[in-house]
Amino acid sequence: MPPKKEITKDMILISAFNLVREQGYLQLTARNLAGYMKCSTMPIYSEIENMEALERDVAGKSLDLLIKYQITRYADDPVLSISLGTLRFSLNEKELFKVMMLNDDPGQKETRALMQNKAREEITEFLRKIGSCTEREITDMQEILKKMMIFTIGLCVSFHFNAVSVTKEELEERIRDYYRLLENH
């Protein structure tokens, strides 16, 4: 009987996710992951298809966490709440935020498109669940949400790169202000 595997694909994914979460996307190499897991690279290469597949899986796990933040209620209005969830994700998960929003690796273009579609579907379902909205109201909320996300992500990126000098509390207030402007137009 062959010996039981000590390192599984799930363990590798969780470790890779935590490595990226703590140290950043650029640190996700087989050698660094092996060091993080205190093993050789052999069990990693024997369990995963390749590093690109592992990167996709880490991105998917990051997206799941982002969506969890986005569908948590931070405000009565769902569009504002989703934007505030995105802000909190960027503040609490800085390295994952960078992977999700700032990774310009051309090889990740397809993965990013799939992630955006998944997020759009999850958020649309969230908007449907929270009230008896007509399809027209859902479409209107999605259009406002699109503008809010452009503003929110831009503000978060500016904050993380020290392009704006504001506190975390001021970031939230700017998002609320922008939402009020959109709501009144």
Backbone bond lengths (Angstrom), bond angles and torsions (degrees), N, CA, C in turn:
res aa  C-N    CA-C-N  psi(-1)  N-CA   C-N-CA  omega(-1)  CA-C   N-CA-C  phi
1 M - - - 1.445 - - 1.531 108.59 -
2 P 1.342 117.19 127.80 1.470 119.02 -179.48 1.525 110.83 -67.43
3 P 1.323 115.88 151.01 1.468 118.61 179.43 1.530 110.69 -65.05
4 K 1.323 114.95 150.27 1.462 121.42 178.79 1.532 109.44 -67.55
5 K 1.323 115.76 139.47 1.463 119.88 177.88 1.523 109.38 -65.01
6 E 1.311 115.06 132.69 1.458 119.16 178.34 1.523 111.55 -91.45
7 I 1.317 116.11 -27.25 1.462 120.90 -179.69 1.524 107.74 -121.16
8 T 1.322 114.90 118.46 1.460 120.36 -177.52 1.530 110.38 -102.35
9 K 1.318 115.00 167.75 1.462 120.93 177.75 1.537 110.45 -60.22
10 D 1.333 116.71 -40.02 1.475 119.88 178.53 1.524 111.70 -63.59
11 M 1.319 116.83 -40.22 1.465 120.23 177.94 1.528 110.59 -62.82
12 I 1.323 115.45 -39.37 1.469 120.39 179.49 1.528 109.53 -65.47
13 L 1.342 117.02 -44.71 1.469 120.58 179.75 1.527 111.13 -61.77
14 I 1.308 116.86 -45.97 1.470 120.12 -179.67 1.530 110.26 -62.55
15 S 1.322 116.49 -42.88 1.467 120.01 178.85 1.522 111.31 -65.69
16 A 1.335 116.93 -42.14 1.468 120.62 179.07 1.526 109.86 -62.85
17 F 1.319 116.52 -43.54 1.467 121.36 177.89 1.527 110.50 -59.23
18 N 1.329 116.51 -47.64 1.469 120.42 -179.31 1.521 111.77 -66.66
19 L 1.323 116.98 -36.08 1.464 120.58 176.89 1.523 109.97 -61.25
20 V 1.319 116.42 -48.58 1.473 120.50 178.94 1.519 110.04 -63.85
21 R 1.308 117.10 -41.77 1.464 122.68 -179.88 1.532 111.41 -59.30
22 E 1.310 116.59 -39.40 1.464 121.64 -176.20 1.528 113.44 -88.93
23 Q 1.342 117.04 -38.65 1.460 119.68 -169.24 1.528 114.41 -118.43
24 G 1.321 116.94 -13.00 1.457 119.45 177.85 1.516 113.50 105.49
25 Y 1.314 114.42 158.94 1.461 123.81 -175.76 1.525 112.71 -59.56
26 L 1.322 117.19 -38.91 1.467 120.22 -176.79 1.523 112.83 -65.46
27 Q 1.318 116.70 -17.33 1.467 120.32 179.80 1.520 113.13 -84.80
28 L 1.332 116.81 -4.78 1.462 119.85 -178.33 1.528 110.65 -81.84
29 T 1.313 114.30 85.82 1.470 122.48 172.79 1.520 106.22 -125.35
30 A 1.317 116.02 160.10 1.468 119.50 179.28 1.527 110.73 -59.32
31 R 1.316 116.51 -41.81 1.465 120.30 -178.67 1.544 111.04 -65.32
32 N 1.331 116.64 -46.07 1.465 119.18 179.15 1.521 111.56 -64.91
33 L 1.329 116.00 -39.50 1.466 120.05 178.81 1.529 110.55 -64.48
34 A 1.318 116.80 -41.72 1.465 120.51 177.28 1.531 110.10 -60.71
35 G 1.322 116.98 -42.82 1.464 120.17 177.34 1.519 111.33 -63.29
36 Y 1.304 116.54 -40.90 1.466 122.17 179.10 1.533 110.20 -62.87
37 M 1.340 115.55 -38.85 1.465 120.59 -178.35 1.523 112.73 -88.22
38 K 1.341 116.79 -5.85 1.457 122.44 -178.31 1.530 111.11 58.62
39 C 1.337 113.90 52.38 1.467 120.61 177.01 1.526 107.60 -147.25
40 S 1.302 116.23 179.10 1.466 119.44 174.98 1.531 108.43 -85.12
41 T 1.318 115.62 174.15 1.465 119.13 178.05 1.528 111.83 -76.55
42 M 1.325 117.80 -16.47 1.460 120.53 -176.42 1.531 113.53 -56.66
43 P 1.352 119.95 -49.81 1.466 117.75 -179.71 1.538 112.48 -64.77
44 I 1.306 116.73 -28.08 1.465 120.03 178.58 1.518 109.17 -67.61
45 Y 1.312 116.63 -51.56 1.463 120.21 -179.03 1.531 112.16 -67.08
46 S 1.317 117.70 -27.23 1.470 118.71 179.96 1.528 111.62 -79.05
47 E 1.323 117.95 -19.89 1.466 121.12 -177.08 1.526 114.27 -100.62
48 I 1.317 117.44 -26.48 1.469 118.57 -177.49 1.522 110.55 -107.73
49 E 1.308 114.43 153.38 1.470 120.47 179.45 1.526 110.47 -63.29
50 N 1.333 115.88 -51.94 1.468 123.29 176.37 1.527 107.48 -170.37
51 M 1.306 116.86 173.28 1.466 119.91 -176.87 1.530 111.71 -66.31
52 E 1.325 117.68 -32.79 1.470 120.40 178.79 1.527 110.42 -63.10
53 A 1.315 116.19 -41.15 1.468 120.10 178.09 1.529 110.27 -64.65
54 L 1.329 116.49 -40.32 1.459 120.22 177.77 1.527 110.22 -64.25
55 E 1.318 117.60 -41.59 1.473 121.20 176.86 1.523 110.69 -59.83
56 R 1.335 117.47 -42.14 1.472 120.94 177.57 1.525 110.71 -61.87
57 D 1.330 115.98 -41.97 1.462 120.09 -179.99 1.530 111.15 -65.50
58 V 1.329 116.29 -39.86 1.474 120.30 177.38 1.526 109.45 -65.10
59 A 1.325 117.23 -41.75 1.472 120.73 177.50 1.522 110.39 -62.13
60 G 1.330 117.07 -40.45 1.463 120.70 177.90 1.517 112.17 -63.61
61 K 1.326 116.13 -41.74 1.468 120.74 177.65 1.535 110.52 -66.06
62 S 1.325 116.41 -37.03 1.471 120.87 176.28 1.520 110.38 -64.37
63 L 1.326 116.39 -42.51 1.465 120.92 178.24 1.524 110.71 -61.61
64 D 1.321 116.98 -42.46 1.465 119.88 178.27 1.524 110.90 -58.61
65 L 1.326 116.78 -40.65 1.464 120.25 178.97 1.529 110.66 -68.59
66 L 1.334 117.49 -41.82 1.462 120.91 176.91 1.522 110.32 -58.43
67 I 1.314 117.41 -46.73 1.467 120.78 -179.79 1.523 110.62 -62.49
68 K 1.318 116.55 -37.76 1.472 120.37 177.24 1.543 110.04 -59.49
69 Y 1.321 116.07 -44.11 1.471 119.85 176.07 1.532 110.08 -62.59
70 Q 1.323 116.95 -43.15 1.456 120.93 -174.09 1.523 112.86 -68.71
71 I 1.319 118.67 -31.87 1.464 119.22 -177.68 1.523 112.90 -95.54
72 T 1.322 116.74 4.76 1.465 121.10 170.64 1.525 107.30 -78.93
73 R 1.316 117.35 137.32 1.467 120.17 -176.36 1.535 110.86 -80.89
74 Y 1.326 115.71 116.63 1.470 122.70 176.70 1.522 110.71 -113.07
75 A 1.329 116.54 -11.01 1.464 122.38 -179.63 1.519 107.11 -154.26
76 D 1.319 116.12 162.26 1.463 119.87 179.30 1.515 111.89 -65.59
77 D 1.332 117.02 -38.31 1.453 120.25 -179.16 1.527 109.47 -81.49
78 P 1.336 118.60 128.00 1.464 120.59 -176.27 1.530 114.05 -64.41
79 V 1.313 117.73 -36.10 1.472 119.74 -179.72 1.528 109.93 -66.13
80 L 1.316 116.39 -45.64 1.463 120.32 176.95 1.525 110.09 -63.45
81 S 1.320 116.97 -40.80 1.452 121.56 -179.53 1.529 111.62 -61.80
82 I 1.325 117.09 -42.42 1.465 121.23 178.43 1.526 110.15 -62.73
83 S 1.314 116.68 -41.89 1.467 120.66 179.05 1.527 111.17 -64.64
84 L 1.326 116.24 -42.31 1.467 119.56 178.12 1.532 110.88 -66.84
85 G 1.326 117.33 -34.11 1.454 120.84 175.49 1.522 111.42 -63.73
86 T 1.335 115.73 -39.65 1.459 120.46 176.98 1.523 110.34 -63.73
87 L 1.322 116.83 -42.41 1.468 121.15 176.62 1.531 110.09 -59.10
88 R 1.304 116.99 -48.91 1.470 120.16 -178.62 1.534 111.09 -61.93
89 F 1.327 116.49 -40.44 1.467 119.79 176.31 1.524 109.71 -58.52
90 S 1.333 117.41 -45.66 1.471 120.11 -177.77 1.526 111.40 -64.94
91 L 1.318 116.86 -33.37 1.469 120.17 -179.21 1.533 111.84 -79.43
92 N 1.323 116.81 -39.01 1.468 120.85 -176.62 1.523 113.40 -86.32
93 E 1.316 116.44 -24.81 1.461 121.77 -175.23 1.530 109.44 -129.55
94 K 1.314 115.82 60.13 1.467 121.08 -172.99 1.530 112.77 -55.52
95 E 1.313 117.75 -46.21 1.464 120.37 -177.64 1.529 111.30 -67.63
96 L 1.324 116.91 -39.74 1.469 119.54 177.65 1.525 110.59 -67.54
97 F 1.327 116.57 -37.01 1.464 120.45 176.53 1.527 110.32 -59.27
98 K 1.323 115.87 -42.86 1.466 119.56 178.61 1.527 110.46 -61.04
99 V 1.331 116.90 -43.58 1.464 120.56 179.19 1.521 109.91 -60.68
100 M 1.331 115.80 -44.52 1.465 120.19 -174.97 1.525 112.37 -71.32
101 M 1.317 117.58 -38.43 1.458 120.55 -169.19 1.525 114.96 -110.10
102 L 1.323 117.13 -22.04 1.459 118.76 -171.45 1.521 114.63 -118.52
103 N 1.307 117.85 -0.69 1.456 120.75 -179.37 1.518 108.73 -73.79
104 D 1.325 116.93 111.13 1.467 120.30 -178.11 1.520 112.40 -102.40
105 D 1.324 116.08 19.96 1.458 120.96 177.52 1.530 109.17 -62.73
106 P 1.324 117.52 118.41 1.471 119.59 -178.74 1.527 113.52 -57.41
107 G 1.307 116.80 -29.26 1.454 120.88 178.13 1.515 113.30 -67.12
108 Q 1.317 116.39 -17.11 1.456 121.59 -179.15 1.534 112.62 -93.93
109 K 1.324 117.68 0.79 1.465 121.38 -176.49 1.531 111.81 -57.67
110 E 1.327 116.90 -46.79 1.467 120.83 179.91 1.528 110.57 -65.09
111 T 1.322 116.73 -43.21 1.463 120.66 178.72 1.521 110.23 -60.92
112 R 1.332 116.73 -43.06 1.466 120.89 -179.90 1.530 110.50 -61.87
113 A 1.322 117.80 -41.97 1.466 121.48 179.50 1.531 110.49 -63.82
114 L 1.320 117.03 -42.41 1.465 120.55 177.59 1.529 110.85 -63.27
115 M 1.333 115.91 -40.90 1.462 120.46 179.49 1.523 110.74 -65.19
116 Q 1.322 117.77 -41.51 1.459 120.74 179.49 1.527 110.54 -63.72
117 N 1.321 116.89 -40.50 1.469 120.10 177.56 1.525 111.27 -63.59
118 K 1.330 116.40 -43.15 1.461 120.25 179.40 1.526 110.17 -63.10
119 A 1.322 116.72 -44.65 1.470 120.60 179.29 1.522 110.16 -61.56
120 R 1.325 116.69 -44.28 1.470 120.85 -179.95 1.534 110.62 -59.69
121 E 1.327 116.74 -43.84 1.461 120.94 179.34 1.526 111.44 -64.28
122 E 1.326 116.73 -45.88 1.468 120.90 -179.59 1.527 111.18 -62.22
123 I 1.318 115.99 -42.91 1.455 119.85 -177.77 1.530 110.63 -70.16
124 T 1.330 116.99 -38.81 1.464 120.12 176.48 1.521 109.83 -61.11
125 E 1.319 116.97 -42.78 1.466 120.70 177.70 1.528 110.30 -62.74
126 F 1.324 116.90 -40.71 1.462 122.01 177.30 1.529 110.01 -60.60
127 L 1.325 117.62 -45.43 1.461 121.35 179.61 1.531 110.97 -62.54
128 R 1.310 117.38 -37.84 1.471 121.12 179.00 1.530 111.29 -67.31
129 K 1.320 116.30 -38.94 1.461 120.96 -175.99 1.525 112.73 -69.52
130 I 1.316 117.57 -31.79 1.462 119.90 -170.63 1.517 113.85 -77.77
131 G 1.281 117.53 -11.17 1.456 118.71 178.86 1.505 110.68 -171.51
132 S 1.302 113.47 171.87 1.468 117.62 178.88 1.519 107.64 -88.83
133 C 1.301 115.84 83.05 1.456 122.20 -178.18 1.522 109.92 -98.02
134 T 1.297 114.89 143.56 1.458 119.49 173.31 1.532 108.13 -77.21
135 E 1.317 115.73 164.99 1.459 119.50 177.31 1.528 110.44 -60.81
136 R 1.324 117.09 -36.11 1.472 120.72 178.65 1.537 110.63 -63.99
137 E 1.331 116.28 -42.39 1.466 119.86 178.19 1.534 111.01 -64.92
138 I 1.327 116.15 -39.41 1.468 120.05 176.67 1.532 109.39 -61.26
139 T 1.317 116.92 -45.81 1.474 121.72 179.55 1.523 110.24 -60.67
140 D 1.329 117.37 -43.24 1.465 121.10 178.25 1.525 111.28 -62.98
141 M 1.340 116.01 -43.15 1.467 119.66 179.14 1.524 110.73 -64.61
142 Q 1.320 117.25 -39.15 1.457 120.56 178.51 1.528 110.99 -63.05
143 E 1.321 117.16 -37.96 1.469 120.45 179.21 1.532 110.47 -67.53
144 I 1.312 117.02 -42.27 1.470 120.41 176.58 1.526 109.63 -65.91
145 L 1.323 116.19 -41.20 1.469 120.55 179.19 1.525 110.81 -60.74
146 K 1.308 116.94 -41.05 1.468 120.50 178.97 1.530 110.27 -58.57
147 K 1.312 117.22 -45.22 1.473 121.33 178.06 1.524 110.52 -65.76
148 M 1.318 116.50 -40.68 1.463 120.48 179.00 1.527 111.50 -63.90
149 M 1.329 116.61 -40.32 1.459 119.63 -178.62 1.530 110.90 -68.12
150 I 1.312 117.29 -39.43 1.470 120.07 176.68 1.526 109.30 -59.54
151 F 1.314 116.47 -46.23 1.464 121.31 179.81 1.536 110.47 -65.53
152 T 1.331 116.73 -48.55 1.467 121.32 -175.81 1.522 111.40 -62.83
153 I 1.318 116.75 -48.39 1.471 119.53 -179.22 1.524 110.43 -64.26
154 G 1.327 117.07 -41.66 1.464 120.28 177.09 1.515 111.69 -60.30
155 L 1.320 116.67 -42.91 1.464 121.18 178.87 1.531 110.67 -64.85
156 C 1.322 116.84 -43.13 1.476 120.60 179.43 1.529 111.49 -63.68
157 V 1.319 116.39 -44.12 1.468 120.13 178.42 1.530 109.49 -61.79
158 S 1.319 116.93 -45.43 1.471 120.92 178.64 1.523 110.96 -58.78
159 F 1.324 116.59 -40.89 1.464 121.38 179.33 1.530 110.39 -64.64
160 H 1.320 117.05 -47.19 1.467 120.63 -176.73 1.521 113.09 -66.94
161 F 1.332 116.80 -25.52 1.461 120.18 178.93 1.527 111.80 -102.44
162 N 1.328 115.66 16.74 1.465 122.70 176.18 1.527 113.16 57.18
163 A 1.313 117.04 30.01 1.468 120.71 177.76 1.524 111.18 -82.08
164 V 1.325 116.61 -19.90 1.461 121.33 175.15 1.520 107.93 -126.92
165 S 1.289 115.08 143.14 1.457 120.10 -178.61 1.527 108.64 -106.64
166 V 1.330 114.97 87.05 1.463 120.93 179.63 1.526 108.63 -139.41
167 T 1.310 115.08 160.61 1.460 120.31 176.08 1.534 108.71 -85.50
168 K 1.299 115.52 168.76 1.465 120.24 177.06 1.529 110.44 -61.84
169 E 1.308 116.15 -36.97 1.464 120.30 178.85 1.526 110.86 -65.93
170 E 1.333 115.91 -39.04 1.467 119.50 178.07 1.527 111.65 -66.75
171 L 1.336 116.67 -33.03 1.469 119.80 175.76 1.525 109.79 -59.11
172 E 1.309 115.77 -47.44 1.465 119.33 -179.84 1.525 110.61 -62.83
173 E 1.307 116.80 -40.71 1.474 119.65 179.38 1.527 111.10 -64.86
174 R 1.323 117.79 -38.77 1.483 120.38 177.74 1.527 110.77 -62.64
175 I 1.329 115.93 -39.67 1.469 120.06 178.45 1.523 110.01 -65.21
176 R 1.311 116.73 -43.63 1.476 119.99 177.76 1.535 110.63 -62.91
177 D 1.330 116.90 -41.53 1.474 120.62 178.46 1.519 111.23 -61.19
178 Y 1.323 116.63 -45.94 1.460 120.15 -179.07 1.527 110.56 -64.02
179 Y 1.327 116.40 -39.08 1.460 119.38 177.98 1.529 111.09 -62.16
180 R 1.320 116.52 -42.11 1.474 119.82 178.23 1.520 110.92 -61.75
181 L 1.329 116.72 -39.35 1.478 119.96 177.03 1.521 111.03 -62.12
182 L 1.317 117.75 -45.16 1.454 121.33 179.09 1.523 111.85 -65.08
183 E 1.320 115.05 -39.60 1.457 120.74 -177.81 1.528 111.52 -64.45
184 N 1.322 116.12 -33.39 1.464 120.97 -177.13 1.521 113.43 -86.23
185 H 1.310 118.53 -0.52 1.467 120.49 179.88 1.488 112.24 -110.40
